């Protein structure tokens, strides 16, 4: 199993607020999670970045 650490960036402001360990086996799409952004001060969509 190949795992790697990736960061989650806010869609609205672009800041990278969170990091997450993901499993790389058979993943075709990027992770999208609704999280709280401390810069926007609201819950926004965060997408996986490299």
CHARMM internal coordinates of N, CA and C (Angstrom, degrees):
IC EDIT
DIST 1 N 1 CA 1.4437
DIST 1 CA 1 C 1.5164
ANGL 1 N 1 CA 1 C 110.42
DIST 1 C 2 N 1.2956
ANGL 1 CA 1 C 2 N 115.24
DIHE 1 N 1 CA 1 C 2 N 127.61
DIST 2 N 2 CA 1.4583
ANGL 1 C 2 N 2 CA 119.91
DIHE 1 CA 1 C 2 N 2 CA 178.35
DIST 2 CA 2 C 1.5151
ANGL 2 N 2 CA 2 C 108.96
DIHE 1 C 2 N 2 CA 2 C -103.08
DIST 2 C 3 N 1.3205
ANGL 2 CA 2 C 3 N 116.18
DIHE 2 N 2 CA 2 C 3 N 116.39
DIST 3 N 3 CA 1.4555
ANGL 2 C 3 N 3 CA 120.68
DIHE 2 CA 2 C 3 N 3 CA 176.63
DIST 3 CA 3 C 1.5099
ANGL 3 N 3 CA 3 C 108.64
DIHE 2 C 3 N 3 CA 3 C -113.84
DIST 3 C 4 N 1.3224
ANGL 3 CA 3 C 4 N 114.74
DIHE 3 N 3 CA 3 C 4 N 149.60
DIST 4 N 4 CA 1.4589
ANGL 3 C 4 N 4 CA 119.22
DIHE 3 CA 3 C 4 N 4 CA 177.49
DIST 4 CA 4 C 1.5131
ANGL 4 N 4 CA 4 C 109.10
DIHE 3 C 4 N 4 CA 4 C -144.73
DIST 4 C 5 N 1.3005
ANGL 4 CA 4 C 5 N 116.00
DIHE 4 N 4 CA 4 C 5 N 159.71
DIST 5 N 5 CA 1.4534
ANGL 4 C 5 N 5 CA 122.00
DIHE 4 CA 4 C 5 N 5 CA 179.70
DIST 5 CA 5 C 1.5214
ANGL 5 N 5 CA 5 C 108.51
DIHE 4 C 5 N 5 CA 5 C -95.44
DIST 5 C 6 N 1.3184
ANGL 5 CA 5 C 6 N 116.58
DIHE 5 N 5 CA 5 C 6 N 130.32
DIST 6 N 6 CA 1.4492
ANGL 5 C 6 N 6 CA 121.65
DIHE 5 CA 5 C 6 N 6 CA -179.45
DIST 6 CA 6 C 1.5221
ANGL 6 N 6 CA 6 C 109.10
DIHE 5 C 6 N 6 CA 6 C -129.41
DIST 6 C 7 N 1.3159
ANGL 6 CA 6 C 7 N 117.13
DIHE 6 N 6 CA 6 C 7 N 158.36
DIST 7 N 7 CA 1.4619
ANGL 6 C 7 N 7 CA 119.80
DIHE 6 CA 6 C 7 N 7 CA 179.15
DIST 7 CA 7 C 1.5206
ANGL 7 N 7 CA 7 C 109.80
DIHE 6 C 7 N 7 CA 7 C -108.87
DIST 7 C 8 N 1.3337
ANGL 7 CA 7 C 8 N 115.34
DIHE 7 N 7 CA 7 C 8 N 154.75
DIST 8 N 8 CA 1.4576
ANGL 7 C 8 N 8 CA 122.41
DIHE 7 CA 7 C 8 N 8 CA 179.48
DIST 8 CA 8 C 1.5238
ANGL 8 N 8 CA 8 C 108.16
DIHE 7 C 8 N 8 CA 8 C -110.82
DIST 8 C 9 N 1.3371
ANGL 8 CA 8 C 9 N 116.52
DIHE 8 N 8 CA 8 C 9 N 126.22
DIST 9 N 9 CA 1.4607
ANGL 8 C 9 N 9 CA 121.52
DIHE 8 CA 8 C 9 N 9 CA -177.57
DIST 9 CA 9 C 1.5201
ANGL 9 N 9 CA 9 C 110.14
DIHE 8 C 9 N 9 CA 9 C -110.02
DIST 9 C 10 N 1.3117
ANGL 9 CA 9 C 10 N 115.85
DIHE 9 N 9 CA 9 C 10 N 140.76
DIST 10 N 10 CA 1.4656
ANGL 9 C 10 N 10 CA 122.69
DIHE 9 CA 9 C 10 N 10 CA 178.26
DIST 10 CA 10 C 1.5320
ANGL 10 N 10 CA 10 C 108.75
DIHE 9 C 10 N 10 CA 10 C -68.27
DIST 10 C 11 N 1.3335
ANGL 10 CA 10 C 11 N 115.78
DIHE 10 N 10 CA 10 C 11 N 136.50
DIST 11 N 11 CA 1.4605
ANGL 10 C 11 N 11 CA 120.76
DIHE 10 CA 10 C 11 N 11 CA -179.90
DIST 11 CA 11 C 1.5319
ANGL 11 N 11 CA 11 C 110.57
DIHE 10 C 11 N 11 CA 11 C -71.71
DIST 11 C 12 N 1.3321
ANGL 11 CA 11 C 12 N 117.99
DIHE 11 N 11 CA 11 C 12 N -34.98
DIST 12 N 12 CA 1.4703
ANGL 11 C 12 N 12 CA 121.21
DIHE 11 CA 11 C 12 N 12 CA -176.49
DIST 12 CA 12 C 1.5250
ANGL 12 N 12 CA 12 C 112.86
DIHE 11 C 12 N 12 CA 12 C -74.41
DIST 12 C 13 N 1.3397
ANGL 12 CA 12 C 13 N 118.00
DIHE 12 N 12 CA 12 C 13 N -54.41
DIST 13 N 13 CA 1.4683
ANGL 12 C 13 N 13 CA 119.90
DIHE 12 CA 12 C 13 N 13 CA -174.12
DIST 13 CA 13 C 1.5271
ANGL 13 N 13 CA 13 C 113.59
DIHE 12 C 13 N 13 CA 13 C -103.34
DIST 13 C 14 N 1.3457
ANGL 13 CA 13 C 14 N 118.15
DIHE 13 N 13 CA 13 C 14 N -17.06
DIST 14 N 14 CA 1.4560
ANGL 13 C 14 N 14 CA 121.03
DIHE 13 CA 13 C 14 N 14 CA 177.06
DIST 14 CA 14 C 1.5192
ANGL 14 N 14 CA 14 C 115.44
DIHE 13 C 14 N 14 CA 14 C 86.67
DIST 14 C 15 N 1.3268
ANGL 14 CA 14 C 15 N 118.24
DIHE 14 N 14 CA 14 C 15 N 0.65
DIST 15 N 15 CA 1.4597
ANGL 14 C 15 N 15 CA 119.65
DIHE 14 CA 14 C 15 N 15 CA -179.20
DIST 15 CA 15 C 1.5223
ANGL 15 N 15 CA 15 C 110.57
DIHE 14 C 15 N 15 CA 15 C -76.00
DIST 15 C 16 N 1.3160
ANGL 15 CA 15 C 16 N 115.30
DIHE 15 N 15 CA 15 C 16 N 144.50
DIST 16 N 16 CA 1.4660
ANGL 15 C 16 N 16 CA 121.40
DIHE 15 CA 15 C 16 N 16 CA -179.82
DIST 16 CA 16 C 1.5181
ANGL 16 N 16 CA 16 C 108.70
DIHE 15 C 16 N 16 CA 16 C -94.63
DIST 16 C 17 N 1.3378
ANGL 16 CA 16 C 17 N 116.13
DIHE 16 N 16 CA 16 C 17 N 99.92
DIST 17 N 17 CA 1.4515
ANGL 16 C 17 N 17 CA 121.67
DIHE 16 CA 16 C 17 N 17 CA -171.32
DIST 17 CA 17 C 1.5152
ANGL 17 N 17 CA 17 C 113.94
DIHE 16 C 17 N 17 CA 17 C -96.38
DIST 17 C 18 N 1.3026
ANGL 17 CA 17 C 18 N 118.54
DIHE 17 N 17 CA 17 C 18 N -30.49
DIST 18 N 18 CA 1.4576
ANGL 17 C 18 N 18 CA 122.11
DIHE 17 CA 17 C 18 N 18 CA -171.87
DIST 18 CA 18 C 1.5232
ANGL 18 N 18 CA 18 C 110.89
DIHE 17 C 18 N 18 CA 18 C -127.37
DIST 18 C 19 N 1.3454
ANGL 18 CA 18 C 19 N 115.61
DIHE 18 N 18 CA 18 C 19 N 154.80
DIST 19 N 19 CA 1.4576
ANGL 18 C 19 N 19 CA 120.90
DIHE 18 CA 18 C 19 N 19 CA 172.38
DIST 19 CA 19 C 1.5167
ANGL 19 N 19 CA 19 C 108.19
DIHE 18 C 19 N 19 CA 19 C -127.16
DIST 19 C 20 N 1.3262
ANGL 19 CA 19 C 20 N 116.69
DIHE 19 N 19 CA 19 C 20 N 151.23
DIST 20 N 20 CA 1.4513
ANGL 19 C 20 N 20 CA 121.53
DIHE 19 CA 19 C 20 N 20 CA -175.36
DIST 20 CA 20 C 1.5183
ANGL 20 N 20 CA 20 C 109.02
DIHE 19 C 20 N 20 CA 20 C -148.54
DIST 20 C 21 N 1.3259
ANGL 20 CA 20 C 21 N 116.77
DIHE 20 N 20 CA 20 C 21 N 143.84
DIST 21 N 21 CA 1.4571
ANGL 20 C 21 N 21 CA 122.01
DIHE 20 CA 20 C 21 N 21 CA 174.75
DIST 21 CA 21 C 1.5192
ANGL 21 N 21 CA 21 C 108.22
DIHE 20 C 21 N 21 CA 21 C -92.30
DIST 21 C 22 N 1.3300
ANGL 21 CA 21 C 22 N 116.40
DIHE 21 N 21 CA 21 C 22 N 125.47
DIST 22 N 22 CA 1.4591
ANGL 21 C 22 N 22 CA 121.33
DIHE 21 CA 21 C 22 N 22 CA -177.23
DIST 22 CA 22 C 1.5182
ANGL 22 N 22 CA 22 C 110.64
DIHE 21 C 22 N 22 CA 22 C -122.94
DIST 22 C 23 N 1.3146
ANGL 22 CA 22 C 23 N 115.94
DIHE 22 N 22 CA 22 C 23 N 153.19
DIST 23 N 23 CA 1.4474
ANGL 22 C 23 N 23 CA 123.56
DIHE 22 CA 22 C 23 N 23 CA 176.33
DIST 23 CA 23 C 1.5287
ANGL 23 N 23 CA 23 C 108.29
DIHE 22 C 23 N 23 CA 23 C -91.91
DIST 23 C 24 N 1.3257
ANGL 23 CA 23 C 24 N 117.71
DIHE 23 N 23 CA 23 C 24 N 126.22
DIST 24 N 24 CA 1.4611
ANGL 23 C 24 N 24 CA 121.79
DIHE 23 CA 23 C 24 N 24 CA -174.67
DIST 24 CA 24 C 1.5200
ANGL 24 N 24 CA 24 C 114.98
DIHE 23 C 24 N 24 CA 24 C -83.21
DIST 24 C 25 N 1.3041
ANGL 24 CA 24 C 25 N 119.18
DIHE 24 N 24 CA 24 C 25 N -10.90
DIST 25 N 25 CA 1.4598
ANGL 24 C 25 N 25 CA 119.67
DIHE 24 CA 24 C 25 N 25 CA -173.67
DIST 25 CA 25 C 1.5323
ANGL 25 N 25 CA 25 C 111.57
DIHE 24 C 25 N 25 CA 25 C -69.89
DIST 25 C 26 N 1.3161
ANGL 25 CA 25 C 26 N 116.09
DIHE 25 N 25 CA 25 C 26 N 122.69
DIST 26 N 26 CA 1.4658
ANGL 25 C 26 N 26 CA 125.38
DIHE 25 CA 25 C 26 N 26 CA 174.94
DIST 26 CA 26 C 1.5247
ANGL 26 N 26 CA 26 C 113.76
DIHE 25 C 26 N 26 CA 26 C 58.17
DIST 26 C 27 N 1.3276
ANGL 26 CA 26 C 27 N 117.19
DIHE 26 N 26 CA 26 C 27 N 44.58
DIST 27 N 27 CA 1.4726
ANGL 26 C 27 N 27 CA 121.00
DIHE 26 CA 26 C 27 N 27 CA 175.69
DIST 27 CA 27 C 1.5099
ANGL 27 N 27 CA 27 C 108.99
DIHE 26 C 27 N 27 CA 27 C -108.25
DIST 27 C 28 N 1.3366
ANGL 27 CA 27 C 28 N 116.38
DIHE 27 N 27 CA 27 C 28 N 122.28
DIST 28 N 28 CA 1.4527
ANGL 27 C 28 N 28 CA 120.47
DIHE 27 CA 27 C 28 N 28 CA -178.79
DIST 28 CA 28 C 1.5255
ANGL 28 N 28 CA 28 C 112.14
DIHE 27 C 28 N 28 CA 28 C -104.65
DIST 28 C 29 N 1.3245
ANGL 28 CA 28 C 29 N 117.54
DIHE 28 N 28 CA 28 C 29 N -25.15
DIST 29 N 29 CA 1.4596
ANGL 28 C 29 N 29 CA 119.91
DIHE 28 CA 28 C 29 N 29 CA -176.76
DIST 29 CA 29 C 1.5216
ANGL 29 N 29 CA 29 C 110.99
DIHE 28 C 29 N 29 CA 29 C -121.18
DIST 29 C 30 N 1.3196
ANGL 29 CA 29 C 30 N 114.96
DIHE 29 N 29 CA 29 C 30 N 161.92
DIST 30 N 30 CA 1.4609
ANGL 29 C 30 N 30 CA 120.43
DIHE 29 CA 29 C 30 N 30 CA -177.98
DIST 30 CA 30 C 1.5214
ANGL 30 N 30 CA 30 C 110.78
DIHE 29 C 30 N 30 CA 30 C -84.72
DIST 30 C 31 N 1.3091
ANGL 30 CA 30 C 31 N 114.83
DIHE 30 N 30 CA 30 C 31 N 151.58
DIST 31 N 31 CA 1.4528
ANGL 30 C 31 N 31 CA 122.69
DIHE 30 CA 30 C 31 N 31 CA -178.70
DIST 31 CA 31 C 1.5309
ANGL 31 N 31 CA 31 C 110.47
DIHE 30 C 31 N 31 CA 31 C -73.30
DIST 31 C 32 N 1.3465
ANGL 31 CA 31 C 32 N 116.68
DIHE 31 N 31 CA 31 C 32 N 135.89
DIST 32 N 32 CA 1.4627
ANGL 31 C 32 N 32 CA 122.56
DIHE 31 CA 31 C 32 N 32 CA 176.39
DIST 32 CA 32 C 1.5205
ANGL 32 N 32 CA 32 C 108.61
DIHE 31 C 32 N 32 CA 32 C -131.57
DIST 32 C 33 N 1.3392
ANGL 32 CA 32 C 33 N 116.66
DIHE 32 N 32 CA 32 C 33 N 123.09
DIST 33 N 33 CA 1.4583
ANGL 32 C 33 N 33 CA 122.29
DIHE 32 CA 32 C 33 N 33 CA -177.56
DIST 33 CA 33 C 1.5260
ANGL 33 N 33 CA 33 C 108.72
DIHE 32 C 33 N 33 CA 33 C -135.77
DIST 33 C 34 N 1.3293
ANGL 33 CA 33 C 34 N 116.50
DIHE 33 N 33 CA 33 C 34 N 141.41
DIST 34 N 34 CA 1.4597
ANGL 33 C 34 N 34 CA 120.67
DIHE 33 CA 33 C 34 N 34 CA 172.34
DIST 34 CA 34 C 1.5222
ANGL 34 N 34 CA 34 C 108.54
DIHE 33 C 34 N 34 CA 34 C -84.01
DIST 34 C 35 N 1.3367
ANGL 34 CA 34 C 35 N 116.50
DIHE 34 N 34 CA 34 C 35 N 118.36
DIST 35 N 35 CA 1.4619
ANGL 34 C 35 N 35 CA 122.47
DIHE 34 CA 34 C 35 N 35 CA -178.60
DIST 35 CA 35 C 1.5291
ANGL 35 N 35 CA 35 C 108.69
DIHE 34 C 35 N 35 CA 35 C -134.04
DIST 35 C 36 N 1.3392
ANGL 35 CA 35 C 36 N 115.65
DIHE 35 N 35 CA 35 C 36 N 166.45
DIST 36 N 36 CA 1.4633
ANGL 35 C 36 N 36 CA 120.82
DIHE 35 CA 35 C 36 N 36 CA 177.77
DIST 36 CA 36 C 1.5223
ANGL 36 N 36 CA 36 C 109.72
DIHE 35 C 36 N 36 CA 36 C -83.77
DIST 36 C 37 N 1.3180
ANGL 36 CA 36 C 37 N 116.16
DIHE 36 N 36 CA 36 C 37 N 127.55
DIST 37 N 37 CA 1.4650
ANGL 36 C 37 N 37 CA 121.78
DIHE 36 CA 36 C 37 N 37 CA 176.48
DIST 37 CA 37 C 1.5231
ANGL 37 N 37 CA 37 C 108.28
DIHE 36 C 37 N 37 CA 37 C -99.57
DIST 37 C 38 N 1.3384
ANGL 37 CA 37 C 38 N 116.77
DIHE 37 N 37 CA 37 C 38 N 122.26
DIST 38 N 38 CA 1.4629
ANGL 37 C 38 N 38 CA 119.82
DIHE 37 CA 37 C 38 N 38 CA -177.54
DIST 38 CA 38 C 1.5271
ANGL 38 N 38 CA 38 C 112.28
DIHE 37 C 38 N 38 CA 38 C -74.77
DIST 38 C 39 N 1.3266
ANGL 38 CA 38 C 39 N 118.23
DIHE 38 N 38 CA 38 C 39 N -16.30
DIST 39 N 39 CA 1.4563
ANGL 38 C 39 N 39 CA 121.11
DIHE 38 CA 38 C 39 N 39 CA 178.39
DIST 39 CA 39 C 1.5265
ANGL 39 N 39 CA 39 C 111.58
DIHE 38 C 39 N 39 CA 39 C -87.16
DIST 39 C 40 N 1.3451
ANGL 39 CA 39 C 40 N 117.21
DIHE 39 N 39 CA 39 C 40 N -38.22
DIST 40 N 40 CA 1.4666
ANGL 39 C 40 N 40 CA 121.54
DIHE 39 CA 39 C 40 N 40 CA 176.41
DIST 40 CA 40 C 1.5303
ANGL 40 N 40 CA 40 C 111.36
DIHE 39 C 40 N 40 CA 40 C -82.95
DIST 40 C 41 N 1.3312
ANGL 40 CA 40 C 41 N 116.47
DIHE 40 N 40 CA 40 C 41 N -20.05
DIST 41 N 41 CA 1.4613
ANGL 40 C 41 N 41 CA 124.40
DIHE 40 CA 40 C 41 N 41 CA -178.33
DIST 41 CA 41 C 1.5325
ANGL 41 N 41 CA 41 C 112.63
DIHE 40 C 41 N 41 CA 41 C 61.17
DIST 41 C 42 N 1.3522
ANGL 41 CA 41 C 42 N 115.60
DIHE 41 N 41 CA 41 C 42 N 38.92
DIST 42 N 42 CA 1.4617
ANGL 41 C 42 N 42 CA 121.10
DIHE 41 CA 41 C 42 N 42 CA 176.18
DIST 42 CA 42 C 1.5270
ANGL 42 N 42 CA 42 C 108.86
DIHE 41 C 42 N 42 CA 42 C -159.50
DIST 42 C 43 N 1.3275
ANGL 42 CA 42 C 43 N 116.24
DIHE 42 N 42 CA 42 C 43 N 168.10
DIST 43 N 43 CA 1.4571
ANGL 42 C 43 N 43 CA 121.38
DIHE 42 CA 42 C 43 N 43 CA 176.47
DIST 43 CA 43 C 1.5244
ANGL 43 N 43 CA 43 C 109.08
DIHE 42 C 43 N 43 CA 43 C -79.18
DIST 43 C 44 N 1.3291
ANGL 43 CA 43 C 44 N 115.83
DIHE 43 N 43 CA 43 C 44 N 124.22
DIST 44 N 44 CA 1.4630
ANGL 43 C 44 N 44 CA 121.33
DIHE 43 CA 43 C 44 N 44 CA -179.72
DIST 44 CA 44 C 1.5273
ANGL 44 N 44 CA 44 C 108.97
DIHE 43 C 44 N 44 CA 44 C -133.41
DIST 44 C 45 N 1.3024
ANGL 44 CA 44 C 45 N 115.59
DIHE 44 N 44 CA 44 C 45 N 168.12
DIST 45 N 45 CA 1.4554
ANGL 44 C 45 N 45 CA 121.42
DIHE 44 CA 44 C 45 N 45 CA 177.26
DIST 45 CA 45 C 1.5219
ANGL 45 N 45 CA 45 C 108.58
DIHE 44 C 45 N 45 CA 45 C -77.72
DIST 45 C 46 N 1.3378
ANGL 45 CA 45 C 46 N 116.16
DIHE 45 N 45 CA 45 C 46 N 132.36
DIST 46 N 46 CA 1.4585
ANGL 45 C 46 N 46 CA 122.42
DIHE 45 CA 45 C 46 N 46 CA 177.08
DIST 46 CA 46 C 1.5352
ANGL 46 N 46 CA 46 C 107.92
DIHE 45 C 46 N 46 CA 46 C -117.05
DIST 46 C 47 N 1.3273
ANGL 46 CA 46 C 47 N 116.25
DIHE 46 N 46 CA 46 C 47 N 130.52
DIST 47 N 47 CA 1.4648
ANGL 46 C 47 N 47 CA 121.44
DIHE 46 CA 46 C 47 N 47 CA -179.17
DIST 47 CA 47 C 1.5254
ANGL 47 N 47 CA 47 C 110.28
DIHE 46 C 47 N 47 CA 47 C -111.36
DIST 47 C 48 N 1.3120
ANGL 47 CA 47 C 48 N 114.61
DIHE 47 N 47 CA 47 C 48 N 151.41
DIST 48 N 48 CA 1.4628
ANGL 47 C 48 N 48 CA 121.51
DIHE 47 CA 47 C 48 N 48 CA -179.91
DIST 48 CA 48 C 1.5265
ANGL 48 N 48 CA 48 C 110.32
DIHE 47 C 48 N 48 CA 48 C -70.29
DIST 48 C 49 N 1.3387
ANGL 48 CA 48 C 49 N 115.52
DIHE 48 N 48 CA 48 C 49 N 134.50
DIST 49 N 49 CA 1.4640
ANGL 48 C 49 N 49 CA 121.73
DIHE 48 CA 48 C 49 N 49 CA 174.36
DIST 49 CA 49 C 1.5166
ANGL 49 N 49 CA 49 C 108.36
DIHE 48 C 49 N 49 CA 49 C -122.65
DIST 49 C 50 N 1.3002
ANGL 49 CA 49 C 50 N 117.99
DIHE 49 N 49 CA 49 C 50 N 172.37
DIST 50 N 50 CA 1.4603
ANGL 49 C 50 N 50 CA 121.10
DIHE 49 CA 49 C 50 N 50 CA 179.57
DIST 50 CA 50 C 1.5002
ANGL 50 N 50 CA 50 C 111.21
DIHE 49 C 50 N 50 CA 50 C -84.14
END
COOR INIT
IC SEED 1 N 1 CA 1 C
IC BUILD
